[in-house]
Amino acid sequence: MRDVKSRNYFEQMKGRGTRTLDKEGLQKVSPSASSAKTHYVIVDAIGVTKSLKTASQQLDTKRSVSFSDLGKAVVFGGAYDSDSISSLAARLARLNKQLDDEQQKQITAITGGIPLSQLVKDLFHAINADEVHRAACEQEGISIDEMPSEKTVLQIQKQRVKAATRPLSMELITTLDDIRKQNEQKIDAEIDEVIHAGWAENDETLTQDFAEWIRSNKDEITALQIFYNQPYQRQALSLAIIKELAAAIKKAKPKLAFTHIWQAYARLDNVSEQAESELTALVSLVRRVIGIDDKITPFTKTVRKNFQTWTFEHNRRADKPLTEAQMQWLTMIRDHIITSFAIEGNDFELTPFNQHGGLGQAYDVLSEMAANDQDFNTLLDEINRQWTA
């Protein structure tokens, strides 16, 4: 046993003691307990609590720096210091508590499958003074009780921070910043008097502003060219081009939050459905602006309806109806398109397809619908076009 050098680490250790337990839960580990957990005791065998590290320290030490600027500094590799990483991790931890299930899925998709909670843990772990000290001692070949050079310590921490921040991107920072702004509320103790109920007028202004930007950029952005310049059924969308469109709108019109525009259209169209993820909401908004949909419609609903129509039509014209195995694969493809807008051959190596045999098994199961490789690709093209039409 030895002293803990990291204040943050020691605070985390104490934090484990603050976890609550009801009576039943406490009796599982302490059968003699007669009530719920009411307190905890620190047994300090080596004097950790006598050092300066017992003083609590704010994790967010850069409160004067905006979340966006702090995230940008870390993403672009200019900030490896403990204050920057700790401050960013603390803010990400607070944001993580505000995310609903759909937003969590959206964030996980951006980070490549890494939950935001895990990213926070990795950031704190990267600047853990004990771990950095141990790695620096190993690199210099000295005892853990000795003091490595400052240069080695900084080098080790930089390497650890680089590894921990790989899932970070400006897309992630921008998305989280939008969510943060949406969740912020200003509380005014004064009672306001309603002098004009002009939500409809404001909604019209917001939707017109969005529609005007879409129309004025229809020849500049690939996604809009697909919607405008070609029959929609003949051209497939992709996750990449929808992200490109979203990034362009955020750069040109940062105040046009997609969820706000959705709500405006929903009120004007008298629609009760809520916005989905940011990108699927954007597709629905563009379809509404162009006139593909006469009312704002969730993209999930569009794909599910087209999927149902397509399968019914296939069964009607085919020699025999789709098998249970084929429907299982087609349903997985449908769910993938709902979040990724298209299906490609490489996607069959992703979850959940790889859990059912991947591309090879997909081809085998759907072989009666696609007699050879070329036909299989043609089938995917047909699905991409018609299920998102």
N, C-alpha and C positions, 0 to 999 in steps of 0.2 A: 504494500500500500504506500501511496505517496500523495503529496499535496496536489490539488487540481489547479493548474495555472490559468485556466480560462474562466473568466467571470460568467460569460454566457453559458458555458458548459455547467458550471456549478448551479446557476439559476435553473437550468433545465433539470438537473438532478433533484433539486429541491421541489421543482414543479411536479415531479412524479408523486411526491407525498401529498400534494393538494388535490389529487384526483378523488372524487367522491365515491362512496360505496353505500348502498342501502343495507339494511339489517341482514337480509338474506345473502347478499353478496359478501358482506364482511364475515358472516358465519361460515362461509365456504372455506375461508383461509384461517379464520380464528373462531372455532366452534364455541368458545366460551363467551363470545360477544353478546351483549344484551340489548344493543341498540345499533343504529346506523353509525358509520364512521363520523366522529365529531372532531378529531384532531390527529396530528401526527407528531412523532418525536424523531429528532435527528440524533443519531449516535455517532459522535465524532471521535474515532479511535486515534487519529494522528494529528489533530489540531488544525484541520482545514478551516473551521469556522473562526479561528483566531487570526487568520491572515486577512489582508485587505480585500480579498475576493468575496468576502461575505456581503459587501455593499452591493445592492442592486444597481444595475446600469441600464439605461435606456438602450434598447436595441436600435431604435431609429434615431441616430445622432445627426442626421442631415435633413431636419424638418424644413429648412429653408429652401431646399432643392425640390423642385416639382417631381412628381412620380415619372412623368414623361422624360424629363432631362436626366434623372437618375438612371432610368432604364436604358436610355440611349448611351450613356457613358459606359455602362456595364456591357451592353450588347456589342458595341463597337470596340471593346477590348481596352479601353483607356482607364478602367477602374478595377484594380485588383486589391485595393486596401480593405481592411476589415470593416471600417466605418461604412463605406459604400455598399459592400455586399450585405452587411448586417442590416443596414437601413432598407435596402431593397427587399431582402427576405422578410423583414418585419411587415412591410406594406403588402407584400404578396400574401402573407399569412392572414392579414386582416381582410383582404379582398376575397381570399378563399372561403371565408365564413359567409360572405354575402352572395356567393354564386348559387343559383338553383341547378337542378339536374341538367337542364338543357345547356346552360352556360358552361357547366363542368365538361360536358361532352364536347362543346365547341372548343374549349381551351385544350382539352386532351388531344383533339384532332390537330391543333396547331403545333403542339409540342411533340408530336410523333408518338402519342400513346402514354406520355408521362403525366400523371396527375399533378395538379398544382401543389398539392400538399407534399408530394415527394420532391418536387423541385425546391420547395422551401427547405426541407430537411437537408437536401444535398448542398444548398448554399451555406447553411449554418455549419454543416460538417466540413465544408471546404476551408473555413477560416477557424476551425477549432484549434485553439492554441496548443493543446496537448498533442493532437494528431500531427500538426505541423512540426512541432518540436521533435516528436518521435521520428518522423520521416527525415528531418534535417540531420538528426544524429546518425541515422542509418546511412545516409548519403555520405557523411563525413567519416563514417566508421568509428564513432566515439560512443562512449557510454551515455545512456539516457539521462544520467545525473549531471553530465557535463553540458556546457553551453555552446551550441554551434554558432558559426558566424552569422551575422545579420544578412549577409549576401545570400547565403544558403537558405536561410529561413524565408527571405522574400522570394527566392526562386521557387522553393517548394510550394509556397502559398499561391504563387501565380499559376503554377501548373495545376494545382487542385481547383482553383477558381475557374480556369479555362475549361476543365472537364465538367464542372458543375453547371456552367452557364451555356453549354452547347445547345440545350433545348430552347434557350432564350432567343427571341427574334423581335424585330420591331413590329411585326404583325401581332405578336402576343402582347407586347407592351401597349400598342394602340388599342387593341380589343379590350384589354383590361382597363385602360384609361377611360374608354367609352362607358364601360359598365360602371366604373367608379363614379363618373359624372352623373350617370342616370340614377344612381342610388343616393347621391348626395341630396340632402334636404336642408333648406334654411328655415329655421323656426322663428316666427315673429309673434311676440306676445300680443301685439295690437290686433284687434278684431277688425278685419277689412269689411268694407261695405261694397256690395256688388253694384256697380254703376252701369256695366254693359256686359251682357253675356254674348261674347263674340267668338265662341269656339269654332263655329262653322266657318266664319270669315278667316280665322287664323289657319284652320285646316286647309282651306282652299288656297291660301297664300303659300303654305308649306308644300302642298302637293304640286302646285303650279311651278314653284321654284325647282323642285326635283324633276318634274316632267320636262321643263325647259332645258335643264342641263343634259338630260338624256337625249333629247332631240338634237341639241346643238353639237353633241359629240358622237352621233351615230356613225359617222364615217371614220372616226379616229380610233375606236376601241374594238377589238375583235369580237367580244361578246355582243356588242350592239350591232355590229355588222351582220352577225348571225341572225339576230332577231329582226333586223330591218330589211337587209338587202337580199335575203334568200328566203324561199319558202321554209318556214320553221321546221316542217316535218323532214326536210332533206338535209338538215345540218344538226350535228350533235354538239351539246355543250360539254364542258369539262371543268373540273375543279380549278385548274390553273387559270383559265380565262375569266371565270367568275371572280377569283381572287384579284386578278388584274383590274377588273372593273371596280371592285370594292375599293382597292387601293387608290385608284384614280379619283373616285368620288370623294374619299376622305381627304385626299391632298387638295383638291380644288374646292370642296365644300365641307370643311370639317364640322360645321354646325348641323349638317343634314344627317342626323342619326337615323339609321334605317328603322329602328323600332318606333321612333317618333312619327316617321312618315307612314309606317304601317298603321299606327293608331289613328292618324288623321284620315287615311283612306277608309279604315274600318268604320269610323263614325260617319263619314260621308256616304259610304255604301251600305250602312246599316248592317254590318257584318259583326258577328260576335267572336269569331275565331281570333286567337292570339297569335302574335308573331312567333315564328320558330327560331332557328339559329340565324345569325346575322346574314350569312351567305344565302341560305334558302329564302329568307325574307326578301333579300335583294332581287333574286330571280322573280319572285312573285310580284314585286313592285314594278319591275321592268315589263313584265307581261301585262300588268294593269295599265301602264302608261301607253304601251303600243296598241293595246286593244285586243290582245289574244284572250284575255279574261275581261268580262264586263264588270266584274266585282273583284275586289282583292281576295285571293284564294290561297290558302297555305299550299306550299309546294308538295308537301307530303300527301295532301288530299288529291292533288293533280296526278301525281305518279301512281297512287293507289287506284284511282279511277281508270287511268289509262291501262294499267296492268290488268285490271279486271276485264276491261273491254277487249284487250289484246288476247287474253287467254280464252275468253268466250268465242272470239272470232276464230282463233286457231282450232279449237275443238270442233267448231262448226264446219270448217273447210277440210280438216285433216281426216285421214282414213280411220284413225282411232284417237280417243281423247288422251290428253296428257296423263302420264303415270304419276303415282304418288311421289316417286323419287324425282321426276322432272319438276313437279310443282315445288318440291322442297328447294331445289337449286334455283328455280326461277324466283321464288320468294326471297331467297338470300340475295339474289341479284337486285331485286326490287328495293330491298332495304339498303343495299350499297348505293344505288343510284340516288336515293332520297338524300343521302349525306354527301355524295361525291359527284352527282350529276351525270355520271357516265360509268360504264364498265369496260375495262380493257383486259387483254389477256394476262398482263402482269398482276392485275388485281386479284387473280385467283390464288396467288401465293400469300395473300393477306388473310387475317382473321375475318369472318369465320370459315372462309372457303378452305384454307389449309387444314382445318380440323376435320374436313370431310373428304380429303384426298386431293385438293388443289385443282390445277388446270387439267391434269390428265383425267381425273374422275369426272370433272364437269363435262369434258368432251365425251367421255364414255356414256354418261347418263343422257346427255342431250344429242347423242349420235343419230338418233332417228329423225331429229329435227335438222341436223347438220351432217350431211353424209361424208364430208371431207373437211380438211383444214380451212379451205377457202370459204366453204359454206358456213362453217362455224363462225368465222370472222364476219361473214355477211349477216348471220343471225344476230351477233352482238351489235352490229351497226343498226340493224332494224330495231332492236330493243332500245338502243340509245336514242334513236330518233322518235319512235312512236310513244315510248313511255313518258317522255318529257314534253311531248307536243302540247 
